[in-house]
Amino acid sequence: MRILLISIFTVLSPFTFAQNQDSTRQKDIQLIKNFIADLGNENIAVDVILSQYIKVDRPSNETYDYLEVSLEEVRINVLYKQIADITCIPYANMPRKEVRDIDLEELDMNRMYFLQYKKRQVLAVYIENDKIASFTLVSKGNNLAHFATY
């Protein structure tokens, strides 16, 4: 009986993992869609978007000022696009040539997404603890980039 239970668990565990991963991906994509929609709404203040969507581990006035300015830039970029035409592509679905220069730095690649508009990258997003931990890819030298977390 014990062997039978172990066998069943072994066979079913990949399916359970895949379902959990799909559920997480759907939640992540919905979070990103809501984030972009709110950025596209000029009636929502950037500081409200910051507090609602962005995960800040090292809070400081300087960090918040940087993030507000960065979000304003993203807002300007989004305002001139049809939000419905922005697609969200998981890291795993990106062409290798597009992501080979990204150093994952022990981050969960299953929580990395790339937003594209007419096949051009608009934004890269990393999600952690159901908030956006990064929307900034920065160069780290040696032709590598990484997600800057806040």
C-alpha positions as CSV (number, residue, x, y, z in Angstrom):
1,M,0.0,0.0,0.0
2,R,2.8,2.4,0.9
3,I,4.6,1.7,-2.4
4,L,1.3,2.3,-4.3
5,L,0.8,5.7,-2.5
6,I,4.4,6.7,-3.2
7,S,4.0,5.8,-6.9
8,I,0.7,7.7,-7.2
9,F,2.3,10.8,-5.5
10,T,5.4,10.6,-7.8
11,V,3.2,10.4,-10.9
12,L,0.8,13.2,-9.9
13,S,3.4,15.7,-8.4
14,P,4.5,17.1,-11.8
15,F,0.8,17.8,-12.6
16,T,0.2,19.5,-9.3
17,F,3.4,21.6,-9.8
18,A,2.3,22.6,-13.3
19,Q,-1.2,23.6,-12.1
20,N,0.4,25.7,-9.3
21,Q,2.7,27.3,-11.8
22,D,-0.1,28.1,-14.2
23,S,-2.2,29.6,-11.4
24,T,0.8,31.8,-10.3
25,R,1.4,32.8,-13.9
26,Q,-2.3,33.8,-14.3
27,K,-2.2,35.9,-11.1
28,D,1.1,37.5,-12.2
29,I,-0.2,38.4,-15.6
30,Q,-3.4,39.9,-14.1
31,L,-1.3,41.9,-11.7
32,I,0.7,43.3,-14.6
33,K,-2.4,44.1,-16.6
34,N,-3.9,45.9,-13.7
35,F,-0.6,47.8,-13.2
36,I,-0.4,48.9,-16.8
37,A,-4.1,49.8,-16.9
38,D,-3.6,52.0,-13.8
39,L,-0.5,53.6,-15.3
40,G,-2.6,54.4,-18.4
41,N,-5.1,56.2,-16.2
42,E,-3.8,59.7,-15.5
43,N,-6.4,60.1,-12.8
44,I,-4.5,57.7,-10.6
45,A,-1.5,59.3,-8.9
46,V,1.9,57.7,-9.3
47,D,2.4,57.4,-5.6
48,V,-0.8,55.4,-5.3
49,I,0.4,53.0,-8.0
50,L,3.7,52.8,-6.3
51,S,2.2,51.8,-2.9
52,Q,-0.3,49.4,-4.5
53,Y,1.9,47.5,-7.0
54,I,5.6,47.9,-6.2
55,K,7.5,45.9,-3.5
56,V,10.1,48.1,-1.8
57,D,12.5,46.2,0.5
58,R,14.8,49.2,1.2
59,P,12.5,52.2,1.7
60,S,14.0,55.6,1.6
61,N,13.0,59.0,0.3
62,E,15.6,58.6,-2.5
63,T,14.2,55.2,-3.5
64,Y,10.6,56.5,-3.6
65,D,11.7,59.6,-5.6
66,Y,13.5,57.4,-8.1
67,L,10.5,55.0,-8.4
68,E,8.0,57.8,-8.9
69,V,10.1,59.3,-11.7
70,S,10.6,55.9,-13.2
71,L,6.9,55.2,-13.1
72,E,6.1,58.6,-14.7
73,E,8.4,57.6,-17.6
74,V,6.7,54.2,-18.0
75,R,3.3,56.1,-17.8
76,I,4.4,58.4,-20.6
77,N,5.5,55.4,-22.7
78,V,2.2,53.5,-22.0
79,L,-0.1,56.5,-22.7
80,Y,0.9,56.5,-26.4
81,K,0.1,52.9,-26.9
82,Q,-3.1,50.9,-27.1
83,I,-3.0,49.1,-23.8
84,A,-5.0,46.2,-25.1
85,D,-2.2,45.6,-27.7
86,I,0.5,45.2,-25.0
87,T,1.3,41.5,-24.6
88,C,2.9,39.9,-21.6
89,I,5.4,37.2,-22.3
90,P,6.8,34.9,-19.6
91,Y,10.6,34.6,-19.6
92,A,10.4,30.9,-20.6
93,N,8.5,31.8,-23.8
94,M,11.0,34.5,-24.9
95,P,13.4,33.7,-27.7
96,R,16.8,32.7,-26.3
97,K,18.5,35.5,-28.2
98,E,16.3,38.1,-26.4
99,V,17.1,36.9,-22.8
100,R,20.6,35.3,-23.1
101,D,22.2,38.5,-21.8
102,I,20.1,38.6,-18.6
103,D,21.7,37.3,-15.4
104,L,19.0,35.7,-13.3
105,E,21.0,36.1,-10.1
106,E,19.0,33.4,-8.3
107,L,15.7,35.1,-9.1
108,D,12.8,32.9,-10.1
109,M,12.6,33.0,-13.9
110,N,9.0,31.8,-13.7
111,R,8.1,35.2,-12.2
112,M,9.9,37.2,-15.0
113,Y,7.8,38.8,-17.8
114,F,8.4,41.0,-20.8
115,L,5.8,43.4,-22.1
116,Q,5.8,44.0,-25.8
117,Y,4.0,46.3,-28.1
118,K,4.1,45.5,-31.8
119,K,6.9,43.1,-31.1
120,R,9.0,45.8,-29.4
121,Q,9.9,45.5,-25.7
122,V,8.2,48.0,-23.5
123,L,9.0,46.8,-20.1
124,A,10.5,43.9,-18.2
125,V,8.9,42.9,-14.9
126,Y,9.9,40.7,-12.0
127,I,7.3,39.7,-9.4
128,E,7.9,38.6,-5.9
129,N,5.4,38.2,-3.0
130,D,2.6,39.2,-5.4
131,K,4.0,42.6,-6.0
132,I,6.3,44.0,-8.7
133,A,9.8,43.7,-7.3
134,S,11.4,45.2,-10.4
135,F,10.4,46.9,-13.7
136,T,14.0,47.9,-14.3
137,L,16.7,45.9,-16.2
138,V,20.1,47.5,-15.8
139,S,23.5,46.7,-17.2
140,K,25.9,45.0,-14.9
141,G,28.8,44.9,-17.4
142,N,30.2,42.1,-19.5
143,N,27.2,42.4,-21.8
144,L,24.9,41.2,-19.0
145,A,21.8,42.9,-17.5
146,H,19.9,42.1,-14.3
147,F,16.7,43.1,-12.6
148,A,17.2,45.9,-10.1
149,T,15.1,45.3,-7.1
150,Y,14.0,48.1,-4.8
